[in-house]
């Protein structure tokens, strides 16, 4: 089981090339890299996230290649902005 509150946003220039070589879902976003990694090594993953990965086209690779072939989302609680 993995429960996480990963960092969000773009990776720093110092680690960007490493992330791009290791992660294919959305390697420019730290949250996506954390999620991609823990989906591979954990049976259950719980995460506080931004909702953007569910809708933005830039996260399509993360959804189609890394999340949904291996896992399903059983619960979502969207608390809205400002929470």
N, C-alpha and C positions, 0 to 999 in steps of 0.2 A: 504494500500500500504506500502510495506517495501522496502527501498532502502538502501543498505549496502555495506560497504567495510570491511568485517570481517577479523579477524586475520587468518593467515595461519600457518600450521605446527602442530607439535605434542604438545599436552597438557603437562603442567608441571606435575611432579609426585604428587604434592599436590592436583591437581584436577582430575587426571586421573580416579580414582576409582568412583568418583561422575559421571563423564561423561559416563563411561561405564555402570553405573546403569540407566541412564536417556536416552541415545541415542543409537540406534541400527544400524544406517546407516553406520557410520565409526567413532566410538566414540573416536578414538585416534587423529583425526584431528580436530582442532578448527573450521575451515571453515565449515566442514561437519556438525558439531553440530549446528552452527549458521543457516545454510541453512535448516536443518531438523526442527529446532524450528520455523522459520519464515514461512515455507511452511504450517505448521499447523495453524497458526494464521492470515495469510494475504491472501487476494485474489490475489494480484499481488506482485511479488518479483523481484526486480532488484538488481544485485550484481556484483561487480568487483571480479572476481575469477581467480583462476588458471584453466587451461583447464584439469588438471589431473583427475578431477572427471568424466569427460566424457569418459575417455578411460581406466584408471587403474582398474584392476580387484579388487583391495582392496576397491574400491568405488561402487562395484556392488550392495551391499545391500542398499546403499543410493539411487542409481538410481531406482532399482526395487521395493523397499518397500516404499520409501518416496517421490520421485520426480514424476515419471511417472504415478503412479496410481492416482495422485491428480492434477498435473499440466502438462503443456506442455511448451517447450522452444520455444518462438516465434521469438526471435532474438539472434544471437550470433555474436560478432565481435571479431575475433582472431587477435590481433595486433602483435603477434609474440614475440620473445625474445627481451629483452632490452628496452621495452617500459615502 
